[in-house]
Amino acid sequence: MKNLKVATAQFENRSSDKEYNLSVIGELSAKAAGMGADVVAFHECSITGYSHIRHLGKDELWDLAEPVPDGPSVRKLIDIARQSNIVVLAGLFERGADGKIYKPYVCVDKHGLVAKYRKMHPFINPHITPGNEYVVFDLYGWKCGILICYDNNIIENVRATALLGADIIFMPHVTMCTPSTRPGAGFVDPVLWDRREADPTSLRIEFDGLKGRAWLMKWLPARAYDNGIYAIFSNPIGMDGDQLKNGCSMILDPFGDILAECRTLGNDIVMATLTPDKLEKAGGHRYRMARRPELYGDIIGQPHESQQKVVWVDSVL
């Protein structure tokens, strides 16, 4: 297994404007390829936008969704991969052949679809059907998995994906800067985004504090460290619908250390080299090998009624 160069991006998407969003994905993919990257990852629903869909009815959401992989957006994504000779990962909404709506994240290369994963814990709109399977696939000899946003907060999902062989887990998000019961959480005033060139300091204080990056640092490095995997975190920056997001797309190694991170207040891309030696040197590898599932397999696997409900996060605007 050879070293792999992976890029992660952040950009300000436009709600339901797939043509525009794909144009930015194309530009950043070309830039990543120019940096020498083999793979580039974008955020959850980077093709369609995300936060605005909490207001859409079933017919409106169906109109926004497309077949995968035969819809125009995935075909365009494959064109982008072909033009830049790079593997591209991005997200959208899917019209399932069963008539249901899903929220997938796809991986494509110049030859076509490599993998598709459907979000297991969608909550923003009641018309989205949860996915029901983990996905592990091969990229240049590396085993890769995908978990979308909230999927990563259920720690069993990350461990299960790692146990299925994933060396790398792509973690596309649209997160942070929203209210919750967590102390310090809350919206960031969009006015600060409008004034980011005149007053970057005030915006950075909000983005880096407990509303944003400081919360991310409470759990994201732990997912990489505990499981001994590379974590590729991608997140939008700027306005997503009527909510402001803070970016901070980053790549973490199996020690939980940040190898590269987007730190500009705008569209950005960073790249890191993933080396296979860290996969066995990291503590997470030893911890997985030391497990004694006979002690807790029945405890972890016992049935329960999920308490997840649809969460409608309303704007302060």
C-alpha atoms as one frame of an Amber mdcrd trajectory, in Angstrom:
protein
   0.000   0.000   0.000   1.526   3.293  -1.142   1.227   6.769   0.329  -2.015
   8.515  -0.618  -2.468  12.260  -1.088  -5.927  13.368   0.025  -7.438  16.854
  -0.123 -10.442  18.203   1.761 -12.313  21.344   0.773 -14.635  23.968   2.170
 -16.821  26.333   0.170 -19.953  28.432   0.417 -22.653  26.536  -1.435 -25.880
  27.967  -2.827 -29.211  26.425  -1.886 -30.596  24.173  -4.666 -28.187  25.706
  -7.203 -26.569  22.497  -8.386 -24.993  24.070 -11.455 -23.158  26.658  -9.377
 -22.113  24.219  -6.666 -20.774  21.753  -9.224 -18.820  24.557 -10.868 -17.069
  25.277  -7.555 -16.485  21.564  -7.001 -14.920  21.460 -10.458 -12.645  24.418
  -9.747 -11.492  23.076  -6.381 -11.016  19.569  -7.783  -8.742  20.966 -10.478
  -6.838  22.900  -7.830  -6.468  19.755  -5.712  -5.184  17.826  -8.710  -2.703
  20.628  -9.376  -1.449  20.200  -5.791  -0.816  16.535  -6.533  -3.838  15.089
  -4.703  -5.159  11.656  -5.612  -8.517  12.251  -3.901 -10.602  15.303  -2.960
 -13.561  15.335  -0.554 -16.403  17.861  -0.251 -19.053  18.384   2.417 -22.439
  16.769   2.996 -24.962  17.810   0.318 -22.264  19.937  -1.309 -24.052  19.619
  -4.674 -27.474  20.758  -3.417 -27.008  22.725  -0.215 -28.440  21.398   3.027
 -30.010  23.603   5.712 -32.754  25.000   3.473 -34.279  21.568   2.869 -35.816
  21.508   6.356 -38.507  23.765   4.839 -39.198  21.583   1.770 -42.189  19.314
   1.344 -41.899  15.830  -0.086 -42.612  16.872  -3.684 -40.110  19.734  -3.509
 -37.441  17.463  -2.057 -38.189  14.826  -4.724 -37.697  17.476  -7.406 -34.307
  18.402  -5.898 -33.215  14.766  -5.682 -31.824  12.719  -8.576 -31.180   9.100
  -9.446 -27.734   7.881  -8.456 -25.550   7.253 -10.406 -27.530   8.015 -13.564
 -28.663  11.542 -12.697 -27.050  14.661 -14.195 -25.154  15.691 -11.064 -23.271
  12.423 -10.615 -22.576  12.314 -14.343 -21.118  15.826 -14.039 -19.090  14.727
 -11.030 -17.628  11.888 -13.097 -16.753  14.422 -15.824 -14.952  16.522 -13.202
 -13.017  13.460 -12.027 -12.096  12.632 -15.609 -11.017  16.176 -16.500  -8.770
  16.511 -13.455  -7.792  12.827 -13.179  -8.749  12.771  -9.503 -11.150  10.840
  -7.289 -14.004  13.078  -6.082 -16.405  12.630  -3.162 -19.506  14.815  -2.778
 -23.086  14.686  -1.489 -26.628  15.238  -2.753 -30.187  13.846  -2.442 -31.222
  10.648  -4.171 -34.433   9.469  -5.794 -34.389   5.795  -4.867 -35.699   3.189
  -7.284 -38.092   2.255  -4.461 -39.689   5.708  -4.605 -38.002   6.871  -1.379
 -35.684   9.825  -0.850 -32.199   9.226   0.526 -29.227  11.395   1.409 -26.129
   9.789  -0.129 -22.469  10.651  -0.401 -20.784   9.338  -3.525 -17.246   8.557
  -4.581 -16.464   8.718  -8.292 -13.416   8.446 -10.482 -12.866   8.949 -14.209
 -14.454   5.577 -14.929 -17.696   6.114 -12.989 -19.233   5.468  -9.587 -16.869
   3.855  -7.086 -19.102   3.855  -3.980 -22.373   5.212  -2.605 -23.268   5.526
   1.067 -26.678   6.601   2.383 -26.803   8.562   5.635 -28.031   6.319   8.461
 -29.218   9.067  10.786 -30.921  11.793   8.717 -33.034  14.117  10.806 -33.463
  17.455   9.067 -36.508  16.473   7.006 -39.040  13.708   7.759 -39.245  12.676
   4.099 -35.658  11.341   4.025 -35.317   7.594   4.499 -32.346   6.341   6.575
 -29.737   4.149   4.956 -29.183   0.731   6.481 -25.699  -0.478   5.592 -22.039
   0.360   6.052 -19.889   0.822   2.989 -16.201  -0.021   2.675 -14.459   0.299
  -0.686 -10.991   0.376  -2.210  -9.021   3.426  -3.347  -5.475   2.811  -4.565
  -5.134  -0.159  -2.214  -6.543   1.701   0.811  -9.811   0.573   2.411 -12.170
   3.517   2.786 -15.467   4.094   4.570 -18.002   6.927   4.680 -20.095   8.247
   7.582 -22.162  11.401   7.114 -22.323  14.052   9.866 -24.563  12.732  12.703
 -23.571   9.161  11.824 -20.188   9.951  13.369 -21.750  10.972  16.691 -22.918
   7.398  17.220 -19.532   5.973  18.097 -20.541   2.417  17.204 -20.773   3.481
  13.550 -17.137   4.562  13.479 -15.957   1.432  15.261 -18.046  -0.818  12.996
 -16.639   0.830   9.868 -13.112   0.426  11.210 -13.768  -3.229  12.091 -14.957
  -3.778   8.518 -11.460  -2.826   7.452 -11.549   0.925   6.802  -8.164   2.654
   6.972  -9.735   5.988   6.036 -13.191   7.275   6.951 -14.558  10.211   4.987
 -16.693  12.328   7.329 -18.629  14.929   5.317 -20.590  17.347   7.514 -22.760
  20.434   7.632 -22.225  21.244  11.276 -21.411  23.680  14.070 -22.766  27.166
  14.793 -26.245  25.927  15.795 -28.005  25.839  19.182 -27.985  22.704  21.336
 -28.040  21.703  24.997 -24.236  21.790  24.934 -22.829  24.771  26.887 -21.471
  27.457  24.588 -23.414  26.369  21.503 -25.426  28.744  19.345 -25.820  30.533
  16.033 -23.180  32.904  14.723 -24.607  36.206  13.503 -24.544  36.330   9.667
 -23.603  40.016   9.906 -20.128  38.903  10.984 -19.804  36.950   7.740 -20.807
  39.999   5.734 -18.104  41.988   7.565 -15.398  39.304   7.433 -12.985  41.386
   5.374 -13.321  44.492   7.546 -13.407  42.577  10.839 -12.055  39.036  10.535
 -11.130  38.919  14.221 -14.678  38.978  15.573 -15.758  36.262  13.140 -12.749
  34.082  13.911 -13.450  34.345  17.655 -16.947  32.930  17.056 -15.793  30.311
  14.576 -12.971  29.044  16.791 -14.884  29.090  20.083 -17.402  26.669  21.551
 -19.936  27.457  18.848 -17.531  26.048  16.300 -14.064  24.549  16.246 -13.638
  24.114  20.016 -16.661  21.799  20.033 -15.316  19.855  17.064 -12.060  19.286
  18.921 -13.938  17.598  21.775 -14.768  14.560  19.659 -13.296  14.443  16.158
  -9.687  13.611  17.162 -11.070  10.901  19.464 -12.832   9.148  16.573  -9.545
   8.941  14.680  -7.427   8.019  17.713  -9.688   5.399  19.295 -10.163   3.569
  16.007  -6.704   4.058  14.529  -7.995   5.505  11.255  -7.448   8.563   9.090
 -10.445  10.916   9.357 -11.241  13.220   6.433 -13.565  15.943   7.750 -15.263
  18.240   5.215 -17.606  21.105   6.123 -19.014  24.174   4.338 -18.087  27.735
   5.187 -20.339  30.763   4.903 -24.103  30.793   4.503 -25.826  27.459   4.012
 -29.430  28.521   3.586 -30.009  30.946   6.452 -27.372  29.418   8.743 -23.711
  30.372   8.950 -21.140  27.563   8.975 -17.477  27.823   9.924 -15.641  25.375
   7.670 -12.511  24.037   9.401 -12.297  21.125   6.947  -9.367  19.014   8.104
  -7.463  15.762   7.844  -6.544  13.838  11.000  -4.172  10.914  11.289  -4.622
   7.734  13.371  -2.947   9.450  16.333  -5.709  12.075  16.317  -3.304  14.756
  15.125  -4.357  17.348  12.548  -2.274  17.024   9.390  -3.950  19.843   7.445
  -6.827  22.253   8.030  -8.653  24.960   6.078  -8.202  28.204   8.004  -9.202
  30.903   5.549 -12.541  32.723   5.778 -13.662  31.581   2.348 -13.427  28.783
  -0.193 -10.317  26.749   0.529  -8.645  23.395   0.063  -5.828  21.611   1.910
  -3.978  18.370   1.298  -2.093  15.818   3.395  -0.096  12.701   2.645  -1.474
   9.557   4.277   1.170   6.959   5.105   0.244   3.331   5.868   2.797   2.907
   8.678   0.694   5.003  11.073  -2.210   2.565  10.833  -0.354  -0.053  12.891
   1.748   2.306  14.990  -1.288   4.153  16.382  -2.828   3.163  19.687  -6.199
   2.548  18.072  -4.784  -0.444  16.213  -3.547  -1.995  19.450  -6.863  -1.300
  21.163  -8.821  -3.039  18.421  -6.517  -6.047  18.611  -6.897  -6.180  22.419
 -10.702  -6.223  22.403 -12.573  -8.943  24.287 -16.007  -8.912  22.621 -17.135
 -11.921  24.654 -17.404  -9.505  27.610 -19.646  -6.932  25.981 -20.890  -8.191
  22.614 -24.328  -8.946  24.048 -24.428  -5.596  25.840 -23.551  -3.480  22.812
 -25.744  -5.521  20.508 -28.865  -5.713  22.625 -31.975  -4.233  20.983 -33.406
  -0.903  22.026 -35.886   1.600  20.706 -34.098   4.464  18.984 -34.939   7.860
  20.444 -33.897   9.792  17.354 -36.569  12.217  16.213 -36.776  14.789  13.451
 -35.036  17.951  14.631 -36.072  21.213  13.046 -33.342  23.752  13.645 -34.811
  27.193  13.068 -32.805  30.267  12.259 -32.546  33.342  14.410 -33.233  35.444
  11.340
